[in-house]
Amino acid sequence: MSKGLGYALLAYLAWGFLPLYWKALDQVSAWQILGHRVVWSAVFVAILLAATRKFRAFATALKNKKTVFLVIASSLLISCNWLVFIWAVNNGHMVESSLGYYMNPLLNVLLGVLFLKEKLHAGQWAAIALATTGVVIVTVEHGRLPWISLVLAGSFALYGLLKKKTGLASTIGLAWETAFVTPIAAGYLLYVQNAGTSGTDALSTGGWILLLLAGAATVMPLYWFAQATRTLPLSTIGIIQYIAPTITLVIGVAIYKESFDAARLVSFGFIWCALLVYTISSYRFSLRAAKAHI
């Protein structure tokens, strides 16, 4: 249990501080950072598969066309999520990014209703209503949908849904996801390099090291998260996951002086209330279910 808690904290602390990593590379376009992230993630996953002797499991994982389709769709969704997040961080939208990851658990619940025929209890419906109110408030006050938040939350929630349907182990799934998009990413990087439009030419040695380590920065938190889920109950992980967007929010406001006006405060307030209602009601519901089972 304590080991699982350590892994979970490592994962969510890493995800929370990841914006600082991308900020250090803000002279490079989001598309090129994404390209390097994909390529070096593929290299790092290959090393991980070799170290854990899982190449055979990797080679036999895709057993039918449905699984192939789901993995390709997953790879496109997570690539979209990575691209939007990197762009948002490096263009002064950390606050809106953090809002997206606060919304993510509630979107997961909604997708469970729509695609997995799950039934919600009253507390979960109330949480979704509160979160929707928060989105409406910030939309009305700022005159536009918080599209960064919605894209990040939506793409990651759909990614999680497809991952659940594939049933692949996290490392194997990530290996295939990166394998499908690596040729595209590598081709793009070669194209911009040959065209002379690469933003990496002026990078320092430190910048290049950061790019090369983007794979490790991507894969290791996922590996830690997978280890945590083996021993920790989902209710505990559900609470710990709010560490990451909270760190990102604090970094955006305190370090990079992003705007956090009254409309955003009210909007975030509704989202936080929604998460509190969701967490408490889900915990109580699971306790009642456990007593009924006994």
Secondary structure by P-SEA (a helix, b strand, c coil): caaaaaaaaaaaaaaaaaaaaaaaaccccaaaaaaaaaaaaaaaaaaaaaaacaaaaaaaccccaaaaaaaaaaaaaaaaaaaaaaaaaaaccaaaaaaaaaaaaaaaaaaaaacccccccaaaaaaaaaaaaaaaaaaaaacccaaaaaaaaaaaaaaaaaaaaacccaaaaaaaaaaaaaaaaaaaaaaaaaacccccccccaaaaaaaaaccccccaaaaaaaaaaacccaaaaaaacaaaaaaaaaaacccccccccaaaaaaaaaaaaaaaaaaaaaaaaaaaaaaaac
